[in-house]
Amino acid sequence: MLTLFFDLDGTLIDPKEGITSSIQYALDKVGMVDIPTADELTWCIGPPLWNSFDVLLGPGADLNEAVGHYREHYTDEAMYLAEVYDGVGEMFDALHQYDARLFVATSKPTVYATQIIEHFGVHAHIEQLFGSELDGTNSDKTDLLKFALDETGADPSMSAMIGDRRYDIFGATNNDIPSVGALWGYGDDGELHMAEADALAGAPEEVPEIVFDLLGLDLD
């Protein structure tokens, strides 16, 4: 059976305001003076938080402290400062016609991601969400997708990972899952080409046809 794994941030929802404002809050709390703007922090949408703060704060920084401040702000108000991308509902409706199994695979902690997809109604289309633990376990997409494959029993050759960043593509490749780069998110064409995504989609509505073509399936 066709099984699709979707990244969350930058693929199903645009979380820019919530994520960047929470990073700014954390950077202020740890004493950074010249805090980057929201636009300068969009590269942080996708990677695990520890990776982003490691780059932002440099050697010797207390990354757990920064992550703690981030979560203080994020869980208080910012996690819902997001919106579902146009076309996502239509994409899901089309995929349901073919009885595809649909999952979310996100580096975001499961406890937060679950609340978010319920808030925005995405959960109605999804069989299960796979996220990370609060200590960072399974925040790497390779580990996360391996866990998801084990849990679902899905055949990698009949699956696809749809995501907007290179981490999604690398995680899929490392698990022998075909990948589709989401060009409407935060990874640009160059990043997704460099990561060697198997296909690229310009809008969510394009995903069903691209996936069926990629896997050699018949849409009719």
HUUR-V983687 format. One record per backbone hydrogen bond with DSSP energy under -0.5 kcal/mol. NH is the residue of the N-H (numbers start at 1). CO is the residue of the C=O. If there is no record, write none. Layout:
[[NH & CO] [NH & CO]]
//
This chain:
[[3 & 158] [4 & 101] [5 & 160] [6 & 103] [7 & 162] [10 & 13] [11 & 8] [12 & 8] [13 & 8] [14 & 83] [15 & 13] [18 & 81] [19 & 15] [20 & 16] [21 & 17] [22 & 18] [23 & 19] [24 & 20] [25 & 21] [26 & 22] [27 & 23] [28 & 24] [29 & 25] [30 & 26] [31 & 28] [32 & 27] [35 & 33] [41 & 37] [41 & 38] [42 & 39] [44 & 41] [45 & 42] [46 & 44] [46 & 47] [51 & 48] [52 & 48] [53 & 49] [54 & 50] [55 & 51] [56 & 52] [57 & 53] [58 & 54] [61 & 58] [63 & 61] [66 & 62] [67 & 63] [68 & 64] [69 & 65] [70 & 66] [71 & 67] [72 & 68] [73 & 69] [74 & 70] [75 & 71] [76 & 72] [77 & 73] [78 & 73] [79 & 74] [80 & 77] [81 & 78] [82 & 80] [83 & 14] [85 & 12] [88 & 85] [91 & 87] [92 & 88] [93 & 89] [94 & 90] [95 & 91] [96 & 92] [97 & 93] [97 & 94] [98 & 95] [99 & 96] [100 & 95] [101 & 2] [102 & 100] [103 & 4] [104 & 128] [105 & 6] [106 & 130] [110 & 132] [112 & 109] [113 & 109] [114 & 110] [115 & 111] [116 & 112] [117 & 113] [118 & 114] [119 & 115] [120 & 116] [121 & 118] [122 & 117] [123 & 117] [124 & 121] [125 & 122] [126 & 122] [126 & 123] [127 & 102] [128 & 102] [130 & 104] [131 & 129] [132 & 108] [133 & 137] [136 & 133] [139 & 136] [144 & 140] [145 & 141] [146 & 142] [147 & 143] [148 & 144] [149 & 145] [150 & 146] [151 & 147] [152 & 148] [153 & 149] [156 & 154] [158 & 155] [159 & 156] [160 & 3] [161 & 178] [162 & 5] [163 & 161] [163 & 180] [168 & 165] [169 & 165] [170 & 166] [171 & 167] [172 & 168] [173 & 169] [174 & 170] [175 & 171] [175 & 172] [176 & 173] [177 & 172] [178 & 156] [178 & 159] [180 & 161] [181 & 199] [182 & 163] [183 & 181] [183 & 201] [185 & 182] [188 & 186] [192 & 188] [193 & 189] [194 & 190] [195 & 191] [196 & 193] [197 & 192] [199 & 179] [201 & 181] [206 & 203] [207 & 204] [210 & 206] [211 & 207] [212 & 208] [213 & 209] [214 & 210] [215 & 211] [216 & 212] [216 & 213] [217 & 212] [219 & 217]]
//
